[in-house]
Amino acid sequence: MSSFKISSFEEYQQVYKKSVDDPEGFWADIAGTFRWQQKWDKVLDWNFTEPNVKWFTGGKLNITENCLDRHLEKNGNTVAYIWEPNNPNDQTIKYTYRELYEKVCRFANVLKKHGARKGDRVCIYMPMIPELAIAVLACARIGAIHSVVFGGFSAHSIADRIQDAQASLVITADGGVRGNKEIPLKSVMDDALELCPTVKKVIVYTKIKTPAYMQRGRDYWWDEELATVGADCPAEPMDSEDTLFVLYTSGSTGKPKGVLHTCGGYMVFAQYTFENVFQYSQPEIFFCTADIGWITGHSYIVYGPLLTGATSVMFEGIPTWPDPGRFWDIVQKHRVTTLYTAPTAIRSLMASGLKHVEKKDLSSLTKLGSVGEPINEEAWHWFHDHIGKGNCPIVDTWWQTETGGIMISPIAGITPTKPGYATLPLPGIQPCLIDEKGQEIEGNGVSGNLCIKFPWPGMIRTTYGDHERCRKTYFSTYKNMYFTGDGCLRDDDGYYRITGRVDDVINVSGHRIGTAEVENAINMHTGVVESAVVGYPHDIKGQGIYAYVITEKTPSDANLMKQDILMTVSRIIGPIAKPDKIQFVSGLPKTRSGKIMRRILRKVAEGDLANVGDTSTLLDPAIVDEIKAGVIA
Ligand code: WT7
């Protein structure tokens, strides 16, 4: 389809150079391969001070025409999704591009019937079923802004997100299944909706056929509504810079922020990065194991693959059910060629032993991908040797919710790889490393804070409803730079290795969690006075959550109190944010100005008791000995 697929390392180097010398020409050529209702007048307008970044202004398009309509004539019968159900004995479902197109158009008409219009916010809270992708695309079809909330979040978290976005419509399901657990999505949503007066309509897909509370005049069944609308739905004309979606993610403060992406730039970037990094061509079968509730699913289950006309596997379940061989069964069953997953999944499957891998036919695999957190060398080699059988390149893809798509990564089979390294920036991406003084560090064999010094089409435009927060978080630390929040080293070959977050964000099983968010949740528990949360190295999860908690009085049953705290965090945020370790303390190491010295808490949590460093500036240095004595190994 597009002719911008790089085919050799020399070509990568040339293209990269061109993309830096003439970024506008570079991206305009790529953008020219899409279907525009009207061509853009200006490729790029930008400054990183406000910030204000605009790509392809004056252009009009609808991303779903590029995901669906334009494939129909020649590739309407190509399979877009192979849906693999949670239960391996249930039926696989395949949708061709034509079928997907028809389903999206009809459901888009349901949304319209219920009052959704261009610019309205729609919250989607669904399990990993094809209807989730259909709901996302139906929103895009009519220009409504989707805000997908991961199915593992609590009612409280959903309510926060709906309120922040002022969503007027919700799309959900009666429930979902993951492994042997049923998740009562509608009932969780009902709890959230108690706090969300902006929501006027709720469309409910019947998935697990369980009784559900359906409120008259507010709640409607998906299937029944489909029967009441027509099949045709013209694509809403969108300006390049109209909002496509908002996706909430954690930062250093307690409140998740709505990362906002726009139509034109995101489209170009998601497609270009997908096709190039994975070197995708038909009839390859691409399998990204993420959930659509995260950016990885947005860009590499929904938009990137569909824009490219790819065939993808979408999986409802979890890697460990019915047994830890499930991914390999899926690879074998659907002849997957490219498997894109997270280090935490690799480590957990590695821990369950080779017996789940050995008898599986993985010969269809030609490329492997990793995303979400640094991949340790042991996991990299295991993935390479036992899954890729030594002959599949691994693309270690570094990016973020805010970047919209992959930024630093090998191009599969083209960029020479090195375990633990995301290697080199993709064309159009200009990374740099910054020292403590805010100066760019030139040359190789150096490390610093990772920034990006030039805009790219898929970048965040604002944080929903709070532009100042966007400026402060990403554009104020260093002048004229987008600051990623990650530390990074560039080795002697100029290869990048991401070393982890340098802010108060921790990465648990590839999920971003703000320590302040967890602290707020713990502090909601009656009897808790104060808490401090830090990350520590965890064999499977990458990082675990370690909480230091001050209680009003010594708990009579410390174990029960810990269980209560875990329950509280689950209710406030969701199970993914539950601390792995809780230590009750009588005080926290604070400076005279009242600031918690997290460095000390991190050292203790890591078990590195000998190196807590200088404690002389603390208000009460003795507290450190107490904390060290009570450390939970
Ligand atoms: C943070 C972004 C990007 C989609 C999934 C996560 C970490 C991501 C890598 C990688 C080392 C990585 C960074 C980043 N991260 N990919 N290949 N190597 N670290 O998206 O939830 O927005 O989290 O994940 O720390 O800042 P996210």
Boltz pocket constraint, residues with backbone or C-beta under 6 A from the ligand:
constraints:
  - pocket:
      binder: B
      contacts: [[A, 249], [A, 295], [A, 296], [A, 370], [A, 371], [A, 372], [A, 373], [A, 374], [A, 375], [A, 396], [A, 397], [A, 398], [A, 399], [A, 400], [A, 401], [A, 402], [A, 408], [A, 422], [A, 484], [A, 485], [A, 486], [A, 498], [A, 499], [A, 500], [A, 501], [A, 507], [A, 510], [A, 511], [A, 512]]
      max_distance: 6.0
